[in-house]
Amino acid sequence: MSDIPFNRAFVVGTELDCVRQALANSHISGDGPFTRKCHALLEELLGARKALLTTSGTHALEMAALLLDVGPGDEIIIPSFTFVSTVNAFVLRGARPVFVDIRPDTLNLDERLLEQFITSRTKAIVPVHYAGVGCEMDVISQVAGRSGVHVVEDNAHGLLGKYRGRFLGTFGCLAAQSFHETKNFTCGEGGALVINDPQYVERAEILREKGTNRSRFFRGEIDKYTWVDIGSSYLPTDILAAFLYAQLEARNQIQSSRRRIWEYYCKNLLAWAKEHGVRLPFIPSHCEHPFHMFYILLPSLESRQALIAHLKRRGIHAVFHYLPLHLSDMGRRYGGKEGGCPITEDVSARLLRLPFYNKLNETDLDRIVNAIIEFKEI
Ligand SMILES: Cc1ncc(COP(=O)(O)O)c(C=O)c1O
């Protein structure tokens, strides 16, 4: 019996046709025909003002920090329970992260705590839609609006997820998407910056093109391009855009595979979870999630570790997730200490992510679920 990994890169089958087309187009640097197709598709799908492919979700977040002119003296409100890039993008510009705890139900930034952390230095709030389940954007937007603070959504997990019927990634002035191998749609490494506030569009194109107005030049709007601002190279090759386009085109097929897996876990683990004090993901009725991951919350760190070992002995690779950022070496330099974000600390020790990739079939899923149900050390 072969092992069941945690993740396996998914290939739809049409990627190579698109890549071949990109080669035939003789435009394999950035912003070629496939990049433009991805932009148009994302903009139409989300109803966003502008989408720009980037070389990673990390780089989309870095672009957001540049666009907002984040700098020394600024504070950024961020959940401690997130990936390091969420915070690093802003710390790179010299900002100080202010770590806020998460809600115990959705594991998203706890909007009820926000007000007390806002100061005259707060530049932005960065909600992370954990597992693609929407943060409470109504309250977050209200608090941000009242305080004159920007909202940048980290929507790395949540493309196609919705909050009160509206797509995640369309609430903040800016939002970051990731197309890393572990995400629902991928080109290996990639991302996108979604721009909802039109005032950032022109400068975003410049920052992404090494601080030049080359995008305008390519559109024939100016007769030469030059250095006009700071910037870097955040645009991916059109070969990757071609790969990604094939995946985005197959979004319904991909989403129905992921839905099948998520619902299988949910249905078949429900009784066991109830009996053993294990919590399954909570999806508020006003959120639609994109079936990005399936996690369970064990009663303790010890039971979580024992279940990881139990599954590993059966060739099944289940993994923990984020360690609290406020307790990391870097987080402590910004004043993070034990008890600073109690829900984050508790959840991080008990959370387990189950194998989740599109090709998981019923036999694999049965094997995983049965192995979990056999587990007695709770
Ligand atoms: C919440 C979150 N934000 C940002 C990122 C960074 O995305 P990327 O790996 O595309 O740089 C990740 C990556 O997994 C993530 O989980």
The ligand as an SDF file (V2000), in Angstrom:
LIG
                    3D

 16 16  0  0  0  0  0  0  0  0999 V2000
   -1.9170   32.9210    4.5980 C   0  0  0  0  0  0  0  0  0  0  0  0
   -0.7940   32.9400    3.6030 C   0  0  0  0  0  0  0  0  0  0  0  0
   -0.3430   34.1150    3.1590 N   0  0  0  0  0  0  0  0  0  0  0  0
    0.6490   34.2090    2.2550 C   0  0  0  0  0  0  0  0  0  0  0  0
    1.2420   33.0770    1.7320 C   0  0  0  0  0  0  0  0  0  0  0  0
    2.3690   33.2250    0.7620 C   0  0  0  0  0  0  0  0  0  0  0  0
    2.0590   32.7580   -0.5030 O   0  0  0  0  0  0  0  0  0  0  0  0
    3.2170   32.2630   -1.5010 P   0  0  0  0  0  0  0  0  0  0  0  0
    3.6720   30.9190   -1.0370 O   0  0  0  0  0  0  0  0  0  0  0  0
    2.5250   32.2250   -2.8420 O   0  0  0  0  0  0  0  0  0  0  0  0
    4.3000   33.2670   -1.4650 O   0  0  0  0  0  0  0  0  0  0  0  0
    0.8060   31.8300    2.1660 C   0  0  0  0  0  0  0  0  0  0  0  0
    1.4300   30.6200    1.6140 C   0  0  0  0  0  0  0  0  0  0  0  0
    1.1080   29.5120    1.8620 O   0  0  0  0  0  0  0  0  0  0  0  0
   -0.2400   31.7500    3.1180 C   0  0  0  0  0  0  0  0  0  0  0  0
   -0.6910   30.5690    3.5850 O   0  0  0  0  0  0  0  0  0  0  0  0
  1  2  1  0
  2  3  1  0
  2 15  2  0
  3  4  2  0
  4  5  1  0
  5  6  1  0
  5 12  2  0
  6  7  1  0
  7  8  1  0
  8  9  2  0
  8 10  1  0
  8 11  1  0
 12 13  1  0
 12 15  1  0
 13 14  2  0
 15 16  1  0
M  END
$$$$
